Amino acid sequence: MDRYARWNALLEMLTDSGRVSVEEAAERLDVSQATIRRDFDQLAQQQMITRTRGGAVANGVSYDLPLRYKTAKHSAEKQRIGAAAAALVSPGTVVGLNGGTTSTEVARALAVRPDLNTSAEGAQLTVVTNALNIANELLVRSRMKVVVAGGVVRPKSFELVGPLGGALLREVTLDVALLGVDAIDPQLGAAAHHEGEAAMNSLMVARAKRVVVIADSSKLGGHAFARICPVDRIETLVTDSGASPAVVQAFRDAGVHVVCA
């Protein structure tokens, strides 16, 4: 297990339990206690955790981890969700795509579809995004037209937020917005932990003819700080097969089409 995989696993333990000892972490990850102490010290230097005598406790930021630490969580589910969401996109359309690990999988799935990368007149896909990593994924893998909203970069998610990006989004029309979210609830709608990201996502929703939310099953029925949009604005929810049938039915009862990948 490499360092970033260990850090991801340690942060997940702390998110689940709030406190982890060096001895417990070393046993669960099958590494030496000296390695865990170094990991804890480095994570504490980045203000990701709080170091304690013999272990560590979670900070509030552990619920909004930097993107590079999130990639291992529910990775297989996110790949399936990405492929299913990309299948909903038609050639020649304008797609809005925000940041996040699930959105990254959507971008990768879009990039490998040959029918979306043709140079024929009117057939090329246009992607509008406020995430630098999404723009990079598409630029290096495809010949799509990529439009990047401006703003201030959030290092945790690589997303651009603020009024500069909002000015661009108000001037475009999206055929479909594919939105990764931190939480989605049948009554409360879609939400994000950070209010700046939520504001940018809300603008995408306002400019889109169709809204598709992409979220793994761990985010269904959850709550987050800032609302993106109400549930009646969401046409489709793409999630994974681990979603609770009762929760899926609640979304369907709310008028949302649910795709379980």
Disulfide bonds with the S-S distance in Angstrom:
none
